[in-house]
């Protein structure tokens, strides 16, 4: 059986590299020298329990994570996801900023230009979904959410164009949405089956 000191040393080095810290950066956070960090990672010595707990806190993992020889790649219960609420808040702020811009634009059009530009709020729907789509791809990479948003963008874009040009009676635009929706569903099925295999 591999020495527990070597397992901890390997995990300490792997976590530091994964988080893109230098030995000096980690050392300065812990008030140690980079030589001490190097000795820990080469299994020459180990930090005390209190320092190991601080390291776990810095990396966002549970203490047990350091003791495991093989780390599961996905959905590891030992990895603490502290930043998930922050990411959701950032997504909501980005989405709400679209609506703030829509309210400002509507107010300007209504008060200054004396035009009732209510369609601005319809255009805000696909724009909001696009912002959420970008945020999802950056933060979470949730496949189901991605394709749901794609569907909403598809239909709300068509609705926005239709309502903007309602005097032209271009209801045939909605027929274009059907094959686009089929493509979105097929891409979702393809992606989900690829992830499951």
C-alpha positions as a printed Julia matrix, in Angstrom:
197×3 Matrix{Float64}:
   0.0    0.0     0.0
   1.24   3.46   -0.88
   2.41   5.58    2.03
  -0.28   8.01    3.27
   2.36  10.75    3.32
   2.94  10.24   -0.43
  -0.81  10.31   -1.15
  -1.23  13.59    0.73
   1.85  15.02   -0.97
   0.54  14.04   -4.41
  -2.89  15.57   -3.68
  -1.34  18.78   -2.33
   0.7   19.21   -5.52
  -2.24  18.28   -7.78
  -4.6   20.72   -6.06
  -2.06  23.55   -6.25
  -1.44  22.97   -9.96
  -5.16  22.61  -10.67
  -5.82  25.97   -8.99
  -2.82  27.46  -10.87
  -1.03  28.59   -7.71
   2.73  28.76   -7.53
   4.42  27.29   -4.48
   5.31  30.85   -3.44
   1.67  32.01   -3.7
   0.45  29.16   -1.53
   3.31  29.65    0.92
   2.54  33.35    1.35
  -1.15  32.55    2.05
  -0.07  30.15    4.78
   2.88  32.19    6.14
   5.37  29.48    5.19
   8.29  29.46    2.78
   8.01  28.05   -0.72
  10.68  25.51    0.32
   8.3   24.18    2.97
   5.56  23.78    0.35
   8.04  21.99   -1.92
   8.97  19.58    0.9
   5.27  18.85    1.53
   4.68  18.1    -2.14
   7.72  15.79   -2.3
   6.58  13.87    0.81
   9.69  14.87    2.75
   7.54  16.35    5.52
   3.87  17.08    6.1
   2.26  20.25    7.44
   0.49  20.06   10.78
  -3.25  19.35   10.91
  -4.16  23.02   11.34
  -2.2   23.96    8.2
  -3.73  21.06    6.26
  -7.19  22.36    7.25
  -6.22  25.85    6.03
  -5.03  24.34    2.74
  -8.35  22.51    2.35
 -10.17  25.78    2.97
  -8.07  27.6     0.34
  -8.73  24.9    -2.26
 -12.37  24.38   -1.29
 -12.08  20.66   -0.52
 -12.88  18.54    2.5
 -10.02  17.11    4.53
 -10.85  13.58    3.35
  -9.99  14.64   -0.2
  -6.29  14.77    0.74
  -6.38  11.13    1.91
  -7.87   9.62   -1.26
  -5.48   7.9    -3.62
  -7.71   8.32   -6.67
  -9.89  11.37   -7.01
 -13.2   11.03   -8.89
 -13.36  13.49  -11.77
 -17.02  14.56  -11.64
 -19.5   15.32   -8.86
 -16.96  14.72   -6.13
 -18.76  15.23   -2.8
 -15.45  16.24   -1.19
 -15.19  19.34   -3.36
 -17.01  22.24   -1.75
 -18.75  24.47   -4.27
 -18.67  27.77   -2.41
 -19.03  29.99   -5.42
 -22.26  28.54   -6.88
 -24.53  31.12   -5.16
 -22.2   33.9    -6.35
 -22.38  32.64   -9.93
 -26.17  32.56   -9.79
 -26.22  36.11   -8.41
 -23.91  37.26  -11.23
 -26.22  35.62  -13.79
 -29.27  37.33  -12.3
 -27.54  40.72  -12.23
 -26.57  40.31  -15.9
 -30.15  39.35  -16.81
 -31.65  42.23  -14.81
 -29.28  44.7   -16.47
 -30.96  43.87  -19.79
 -34.32  44.83  -18.29
 -32.92  48.02  -16.79
 -31.6   48.96  -20.24
 -35.02  48.12  -21.74
 -36.81  50.35  -19.21
 -34.39  53.22  -19.88
 -34.81  52.82  -23.67
 -38.61  52.63  -23.36
 -38.7   55.7   -21.13
 -36.52  57.66  -23.56
 -38.67  56.65  -26.54
 -41.91  57.38  -24.67
 -41.0   60.64  -22.93
 -38.46  62.29  -25.25
 -39.47  60.97  -28.68
 -43.19  60.55  -27.85
 -43.27  57.03  -29.3
 -44.81  54.01  -27.61
 -42.0   51.51  -28.17
 -43.49  48.67  -26.1
 -41.79  46.09  -28.35
 -38.52  46.93  -26.56
 -39.75  44.69  -23.74
 -40.42  41.84  -26.18
 -36.87  42.2   -27.57
 -35.55  42.09  -24.02
 -36.73  38.47  -23.64
 -34.4   36.87  -26.24
 -31.61  39.23  -25.17
 -32.03  38.13  -21.55
 -31.96  34.48  -22.61
 -28.79  35.15  -24.62
 -27.12  36.69  -21.57
 -28.18  33.68  -19.48
 -26.91  31.36  -22.23
 -23.47  33.0   -22.18
 -23.39  32.95  -18.36
 -24.4   29.28  -18.29
 -21.71  28.31  -20.79
 -19.12  30.22  -18.75
 -20.14  29.14  -15.23
 -22.14  25.89  -15.26
 -22.15  24.29  -18.72
 -25.59  22.83  -17.97
 -26.69  21.09  -21.19
 -30.42  20.99  -20.46
 -30.55  24.67  -19.49
 -28.58  25.52  -22.65
 -31.1   23.88  -24.97
 -34.12  25.22  -23.1
 -32.7   28.71  -23.48
 -32.0   28.04  -27.17
 -35.66  27.15  -27.68
 -36.84  30.27  -25.86
 -34.44  32.42  -27.9
 -35.73  30.84  -31.13
 -39.4   31.55  -30.46
 -39.01  34.93  -28.78
 -36.78  36.21  -31.61
 -39.45  35.21  -34.13
 -42.14  36.8   -31.94
 -40.08  40.0   -31.61
 -39.6   40.3   -35.37
 -43.28  39.56  -35.97
 -44.49  42.16  -33.46
 -41.99  44.75  -34.69
 -43.27  44.29  -38.25
 -46.88  43.44  -37.35
 -48.28  45.78  -40.01
 -46.72  43.54  -42.69
 -48.59  40.44  -41.43
 -45.6   38.11  -41.7
 -47.07  35.24  -39.67
 -45.16  32.78  -41.87
 -42.09  33.53  -39.73
 -43.47  31.12  -37.14
 -43.19  28.29  -39.65
 -39.42  28.95  -39.84
 -39.27  28.36  -36.08
 -40.45  24.75  -36.44
 -37.38  23.33  -38.25
 -35.11  25.45  -36.04
 -36.82  23.94  -32.98
 -36.42  20.43  -34.4
 -32.69  21.09  -34.92
 -32.38  22.31  -31.3
 -34.11  19.17  -29.99
 -31.94  16.88  -32.16
 -28.75  18.64  -31.03
 -29.87  18.24  -27.42
 -30.52  14.51  -27.89
 -27.15  14.11  -29.62
 -25.3   15.94  -26.84
 -27.07  14.1   -24.02
 -26.48  10.68  -25.63
 -22.82  11.6   -26.22
 -22.43  12.57  -22.53
 -24.05   9.32  -21.38
 -21.82   7.1   -23.5
